[in-house]
Amino acid sequence: MTDILETRTHLSLDNYADVLALADIVRATGRCVACGPAGHAVRTDALWIVHDRTSSDLGSVAILCARHASEWARGGHVL
């Protein structure tokens, strides 16, 4: 989780397994929102949370698989 002053107001990617571990929650798999409901369950250590830090609304949080997270990062959508 990177929270530096220069990127505080951008989208960020955080590893889903790390966030669950910090919250003391155990979960083996999750689903990527970009893969859709037909997508396969993915291990949590391969999932990323994308969060719009410009909004305090928790509805701005989404879970992405490594493939979609890398596509979003390459495309400049997240920092």
Secondary structure by P-SEA (a helix, b strand, c coil): cccccccccccccccaaaaaaaacccccccccccccccccccccccbbbbbcccccccccbbbbcaaaaaaaaaacccc
